[in-house]
Amino acid sequence: MTAGGEMSVTVFDRLCADTMSGLPHPKTVEVRWQARVLTGCGGDPAELIQGEPWQVLEVDGRRVDDPTRLTLSFSDDGRVAGIAACNRYAGRYALTGEGLRLSQLAATRMACEPGLMEEEQRFLSAADRIRGFALTREGSLELRDGTRVVIRARRN
């Protein structure tokens, strides 16, 4: 009970996109007070990308040859790592109210067949442009450079 009347807060385990930044959150929050209903987002957005590795399906709108050879893993300590078609890579990520950014990624330097090397370069270039993310209704991860999807991934 507040001085202005009864207030209730309900938290739903339902994806919510912040209306100002577009940043997704794992929870939808509903506040009821004085015949008003206010909705917003809650929970840590990092929970949505951390955990099991993501397999990359598309880079800059082009399907990848083998999604198991392009992966992304976001850890809870701010690290990102995976396979970039040919080489392993690692770096850091920062998730703020403004979006998601990856540090410059460091990769091993093994030589592979030209097609894999080209796909790797497209992936690393796209990763450098990431400024945010979204999740689709189907559960795919969209890494964006603003409004444009530069990397699309899924979990097994």
C-alpha positions as CSV (number, residue, x, y, z in Angstrom):
1,M,0.0,0.0,0.0
2,T,1.3,3.5,-0.9
3,A,0.0,6.9,0.1
4,G,-1.7,7.1,-3.3
5,G,-3.3,3.7,-3.0
6,E,-2.5,0.0,-3.6
7,M,0.3,-0.9,-5.9
8,S,1.2,-4.2,-7.4
9,V,4.2,-5.4,-9.4
10,T,4.1,-8.5,-11.6
11,V,7.2,-9.9,-13.3
12,F,6.7,-12.3,-16.2
13,D,9.3,-14.6,-17.7
14,R,8.7,-13.1,-21.1
15,L,11.1,-11.4,-23.5
16,C,10.8,-7.6,-23.4
17,A,12.5,-5.0,-25.7
18,D,13.3,-1.7,-24.1
19,T,11.4,1.0,-26.0
20,M,14.3,3.5,-25.8
21,S,17.3,1.4,-26.7
22,G,15.8,-1.7,-28.3
23,L,17.9,-3.8,-25.9
24,P,16.1,-7.1,-25.0
25,H,15.6,-8.2,-21.4
26,P,14.5,-11.6,-20.1
27,K,11.6,-10.3,-18.1
28,T,8.5,-8.1,-18.7
29,V,7.5,-6.0,-15.6
30,E,4.0,-4.7,-15.0
31,V,3.2,-2.1,-12.3
32,R,-0.4,-1.3,-11.4
33,W,-1.2,1.8,-9.5
34,Q,-4.1,4.2,-9.4
35,A,-6.0,2.6,-12.3
36,R,-2.8,2.8,-14.4
37,V,-0.8,0.0,-15.8
38,L,2.9,0.7,-16.6
39,T,5.0,-1.9,-18.4
40,G,8.7,-2.1,-18.7
41,C,11.6,-4.6,-18.9
42,G,13.6,-6.3,-16.2
43,G,16.4,-8.7,-15.6
44,D,19.9,-8.8,-17.0
45,P,20.1,-8.8,-20.8
46,A,23.4,-10.7,-20.6
47,E,21.5,-13.8,-19.4
48,L,19.9,-14.0,-22.9
49,I,23.3,-14.4,-24.7
50,Q,25.4,-16.2,-22.1
51,G,25.6,-20.0,-21.8
52,E,25.5,-22.5,-24.6
53,P,27.5,-21.5,-27.7
54,W,25.7,-19.9,-30.7
55,Q,26.2,-21.3,-34.2
56,V,26.4,-18.6,-36.8
57,L,23.9,-19.1,-39.7
58,E,24.5,-15.8,-41.6
59,V,27.1,-13.1,-41.9
60,D,26.0,-9.9,-43.7
61,G,23.0,-11.6,-45.1
62,R,24.9,-14.6,-46.6
63,R,24.4,-18.1,-45.3
64,V,27.5,-19.7,-43.9
65,D,28.6,-23.1,-45.3
66,D,28.8,-24.9,-42.0
67,P,27.3,-23.3,-38.9
68,T,29.4,-25.6,-36.6
69,R,32.6,-23.9,-37.9
70,L,31.4,-20.4,-36.9
71,T,30.5,-20.1,-33.2
72,L,30.1,-17.5,-30.5
73,S,30.2,-18.1,-26.7
74,F,29.5,-15.3,-24.3
75,S,30.7,-16.0,-20.8
76,D,29.5,-14.4,-17.6
77,D,32.9,-12.7,-17.0
78,G,32.7,-10.6,-20.2
79,R,34.6,-12.8,-22.5
80,V,33.6,-13.9,-26.0
81,A,35.2,-16.7,-27.8
82,G,34.6,-19.3,-30.5
83,I,35.6,-20.6,-33.9
84,A,35.8,-18.2,-36.9
85,A,35.5,-20.8,-39.8
86,C,39.2,-21.7,-39.6
87,N,40.8,-20.2,-36.5
88,R,39.8,-19.9,-32.9
89,Y,39.2,-16.3,-31.6
90,A,38.7,-14.6,-28.2
91,G,38.0,-11.1,-26.9
92,R,35.8,-9.2,-24.6
93,Y,32.2,-7.9,-24.8
94,A,30.5,-5.0,-23.1
95,L,26.8,-4.9,-22.6
96,T,25.5,-1.5,-21.6
97,G,22.2,0.4,-21.7
98,E,23.3,1.6,-25.2
99,G,23.9,-1.9,-26.6
100,L,26.5,-4.6,-27.1
101,R,30.1,-4.1,-28.3
102,L,32.9,-6.6,-28.9
103,S,36.5,-5.7,-28.4
104,Q,38.9,-6.3,-31.3
105,L,39.0,-10.1,-31.5
106,A,42.4,-11.9,-31.4
107,A,42.6,-15.1,-33.5
108,T,45.0,-17.9,-34.1
109,R,46.8,-17.8,-37.4
110,M,46.3,-21.2,-39.1
111,A,46.0,-21.2,-42.8
112,C,42.9,-22.9,-44.3
113,E,41.4,-23.3,-47.7
114,P,40.5,-20.0,-49.4
115,G,36.7,-20.3,-48.9
116,L,37.1,-20.7,-45.2
117,M,39.5,-17.9,-44.9
118,E,37.1,-15.6,-46.8
119,E,34.2,-16.6,-44.5
120,E,36.4,-16.0,-41.5
121,Q,37.3,-12.5,-42.6
122,R,33.7,-11.6,-43.3
123,F,32.8,-12.9,-39.8
124,L,35.6,-10.9,-38.0
125,S,34.8,-7.8,-40.0
126,A,31.1,-8.1,-39.1
127,A,31.9,-8.8,-35.4
128,D,33.8,-5.5,-35.3
129,R,30.6,-3.6,-36.3
130,I,28.3,-5.0,-33.7
131,R,26.5,-2.4,-31.7
132,G,23.5,-4.3,-30.3
133,F,21.5,-7.5,-30.4
134,A,17.9,-8.8,-30.6
135,L,16.3,-12.2,-30.2
136,T,13.7,-13.4,-32.6
137,R,10.5,-15.2,-31.6
138,E,12.1,-18.4,-32.8
139,G,15.1,-17.8,-30.5
140,S,17.7,-16.8,-33.1
141,L,20.3,-14.2,-32.0
142,E,20.6,-11.2,-34.3
143,L,23.8,-9.2,-33.8
144,R,23.3,-5.7,-35.3
145,D,25.3,-2.7,-36.4
146,G,22.4,-0.5,-35.6
147,T,19.2,-1.5,-37.4
148,R,20.9,-3.9,-39.8
149,V,21.6,-7.6,-38.8
150,V,25.2,-8.4,-39.5
151,I,25.3,-11.8,-37.8
152,R,22.5,-14.2,-37.3
153,A,23.0,-17.3,-35.0
154,R,21.1,-20.0,-33.2
155,R,21.7,-22.5,-30.5
156,N,21.4,-26.3,-31.1
